[in-house]
Amino acid sequence: MSVDIERLLGRMTWEQKLLQLQIVWRPDAAERDDLVRRGLGATFWPPSVGEANALQRIAVEQTAHGIPLLIGLDVVHGQFTIFPTPLAQAASFAPEVAGDDARVSAVEARGNGVNWTFSPMVDITRDPRWGRVVEGFGEDVHLASAFTAAKVAGYQGTQLSAPDSVAGCLKHFVAYGAAEAGRDYNTTDVSDRRLRETYLETFRVGVEHGAAAVMASFNALNGHPMHANRALLTGVLKQEWGFDGVVVGDADGVAQLVDHGIAADERAAIALALEAGVDLVMGGTLLVDADGTALLGPADVSPDRIDDAVRRVLRLKERLGLFENPFSDAAAAGRTAEHRMIARRAAERCTVLLTNKGALPLPATGRILLAGPYARSLDHLGAWVQRFAIAPGESLADALAQELPRVDWDVADGEDFFHLADADLADIQGRAASADLVVLALGEPSRLSGEAASRADITLPDAQRRLIHALADAGVRIVVVLATGRPLVVEDWVDRVDALLCSWHLGTEAPAAIAATLSGRVNPGGRVPMTFPRAVGQVPIHYDHERTGRPPRTGGGLLRGVDAVASDAAELAGPNNTDDHYTSKFLDLPLGPRFDFGHGLTYTTFGLDHLTVSAGSVDPERLDDGVDVQVTVRNTGRRDGDDVLMLFVTDEVASVTQPVRRLRGFRRVHVPAGESVTVAFPLTVDDLGFWADGGTRLVEPGDFTLTVGDGMSSLTARLRAEASR
């Protein structure tokens, strides 16, 4: 059923329009029903398909205009079937992993009454202290943009009105991930050039790929709280980019303009937000009270602005097909076994093998001690899951016993994440002495990452570090499985263990995926999507930092970013290993991070050769011009495996200081043992460009270095940009 939005808008009263511009939740069912009966435009999931359908029935049958509801929920990495956290998904370097998560999430959510998810989070961040890094796709704009596009496509499908699609919502607009000190909700201060280059791009890509909604962020940016930032919400998002969807405020974010100090009261705050470009207010004081009195009048907010906001809300409901059928059928969302298999395949692609001294894969026989809080804990779901999520049906101990049945497993029980009694430590040490190997399942519990979960100290809890050191002191061979929602500082113990596998928080199928990886049945192929620092003092840290006038030097010469090449690692061994005292470094740390962006090992070996570029030059004035960069990767080991190839660009001379390198292409490829695969990267002229002051995009003539690497080796080529004669 098609709806004439302009005709409907013309029949609505001022109060009815305002009611469409708010999403609120009331736990009391009677109060909730009454709000919907009065014409509320949006609410949160009840949470059951029966209750959701009942609310929709009230909206379409018992209100003046029969306008259906937007029903929203944070379906971040799964509704019931939980996939790896978004940061873990980014570690796969395979955007289809995010697409699979979003598709399954959409099916399960829409079939149970949710038609709008407040996801994906596309904030770029370079500070692992910030708890919400777990919800995003890491530090790199190009990688995160690819995952943003995949996630939007997965949620919204080929047709938003389909019964297995939900509206996606890009959040948090914008620069929320640049919070000072990594402290959630904190202020941000970012230059216009950095804003364009780093923080706006993922949102632009999401809008380009049809995202239905955008959520404003809690932070103030350059002194302007984002819920009242007209220049960005309206000027950039709606006018420059042509976004015609809905801008929603974050939870009580509009009311918090009072706390920011730019509004005297909530009434003034709401007026500021609506005029700035927020279309739908989340939470706070009702815009129309129980007596039908409007909080704001036409003198407070332009009627044209209100009509524009209501038009956007109605248009989203029409695109979702809600006017035709607002109800959901739970039977369409019941493919649990299939969904869990998809989630397991996703989890198997997200682990990152950070170090390995030959301890992995695990042997198929012998005596192995499994200890640590994650030996038995089922806390693998990660941040931002709902209470009805499907928890793992088995522990890591159970999964390993099934995966390696000939191993004599000894499992140490009784530990928690934060405390280790002396008696328990002595017991583990005694049992370790009779084991061939110890697997320590360690990490952060899920509650230590996510919203309002910033950490000043991003090391493992003291009890877990004490356990590592006690066993290392005894000369025990140790494999650490690290479950985490952020890059952690592991500097004090990483060189004392024989292997380190980062498993992140992998969701419902985590134990089975980890066990398969430890056994070698699954060959790990993930890469680090966000730099692991050596110390908190290096934060914020990212691979694509800008050049400085006094870059650090090693015995091998200029260190232009830590190049993620294995041969460089040996030169970064000591804090005093520099040729020049007066260079940009820390006196008490080795140069570079512990694990750079793109780092990751496998159970096989790869070699790169035959790097070619289809042309030696491009015309910088022709943005559609470009070249193909081609490279061959050979699996030189005895196991089939995945390699991740990354194409970086370095602009050698520019009018504005440039990063040491920027990712401009990546591909995860499967290469059978003894075979080779040739990979081609299209590189456009725009990939050579950058944002200059004043919001101008430039591609300048000059020389560029192209580097193709896989975190273990790299090849380089040259490309020149010059105008055609």
HELIX and SHEET records of a PDB file:
HELIX    1   1 ILE A    5  ARG A   11  1                                   7    
HELIX    2   2 TRP A   14  LEU A   19  1                                   6    
HELIX    3   3 ALA A   29  ARG A   37  1                                   9    
HELIX    4   4 VAL A   49  GLU A   61  1                                  13    
HELIX    5   5 PRO A   86  ALA A   91  1                                   6    
HELIX    6   6 PRO A   95  ARG A  110  1                                  16    
HELIX    7   7 GLY A  131  GLU A  135  5                                   5    
HELIX    8   8 VAL A  141  GLN A  156  1                                  16    
HELIX    9   9 TYR A  176  ALA A  178  5                                   3    
HELIX   10  10 GLU A  180  GLY A  182  5                                   3    
HELIX   11  11 ASP A  192  ARG A  194  1                                   3    
HELIX   12  12 LEU A  195  TYR A  199  3                                   5    
HELIX   13  13 GLU A  201  GLU A  208  1                                   8    
HELIX   14  14 MET A  226  ALA A  228  5                                   3    
HELIX   15  15 ARG A  230  ARG A  230  1                                   1    
HELIX   16  16 ALA A  231  GLU A  240  3                                  10    
HELIX   17  17 LEU A  257  HIS A  260  1                                   4    
HELIX   18  18 GLU A  266  ALA A  276  1                                  11    
HELIX   19  19 PRO A  303  ARG A  319  1                                  17    
HELIX   20  20 ALA A  330  ALA A  333  5                                   4    
HELIX   21  21 THR A  336  GLU A  348  1                                  13    
HELIX   22  22 PRO A  373  ALA A  375  5                                   3    
HELIX   23  23 LEU A  396  GLU A  403  1                                   8    
HELIX   24  24 ASP A  422  ALA A  433  1                                  12    
HELIX   25  25 SER A  446  LEU A  448  5                                   3    
HELIX   26  26 ASP A  462  ASP A  473  1                                  12    
HELIX   27  27 VAL A  494  ARG A  496  5                                   3    
HELIX   28  28 ALA A  510  SER A  519  1                                  10    
HELIX   29  29 VAL A  536  GLN A  538  5                                   3    
HELIX   30  30 ALA A  566  ALA A  569  1                                   4    
HELIX   31  31 ALA A  570  LEU A  572  5                                   3    
HELIX   32  32 VAL A  685  LEU A  688  5                                   4    
SHEET    1   A 5 TRP A 116  THR A 117  0                                        
SHEET    2   A 5 LEU A  70  LEU A  73  1                                        
SHEET    3   A 5 ALA A  42  PHE A  44  1                                        
SHEET    4   A 5 GLN A  22  VAL A  24  1                                        
SHEET    5   A 5 VAL A 281  MET A 282  1                                        
SHEET    1   B 3 CYS A 169  PHE A 173  0                                        
SHEET    2   B 3 ALA A 213  ALA A 216  1                                        
SHEET    3   B 3 VAL A 246  VAL A 248  1                                        
SHEET    1   C 2 ALA A 220  LEU A 221  0                                        
SHEET    2   C 2 HIS A 224  PRO A 225 -1                                        
SHEET    1   D 6 VAL A 352  ASN A 356  0                                        
SHEET    2   D 6 ALA A 499  CYS A 502 -1                                        
SHEET    3   D 6 ILE A 478  ALA A 483  1                                        
SHEET    4   D 6 LEU A 437  GLY A 443  1                                        
SHEET    5   D 6 GLY A 366  ALA A 371  1                                        
SHEET    6   D 6 VAL A 407  VAL A 411  1                                        
SHEET    1   E 2 ARG A 553  THR A 554  0                                        
SHEET    2   E 2 GLY A 557  LEU A 558 -1                                        
SHEET    1   F 3 PHE A 606  VAL A 613  0                                        
SHEET    2   F 3 GLY A 626  ASN A 635 -1                                        
SHEET    3   F 3 SER A 676  THR A 684 -1                                        
SHEET    1   G 5 SER A 617  VAL A 618  0                                        
SHEET    2   G 5 SER A 714  ALA A 721  1                                        
SHEET    3   G 5 GLY A 702  GLY A 709 -1                                        
SHEET    4   G 5 GLY A 641  ASP A 651 -1                                        
SHEET    5   G 5 ARG A 662  VAL A 671 -1                                        
SHEET    1   H 2 PHE A 690  ALA A 692  0                                        
SHEET    2   H 2 THR A 696  LEU A 698 -1                                        
END                                                                             
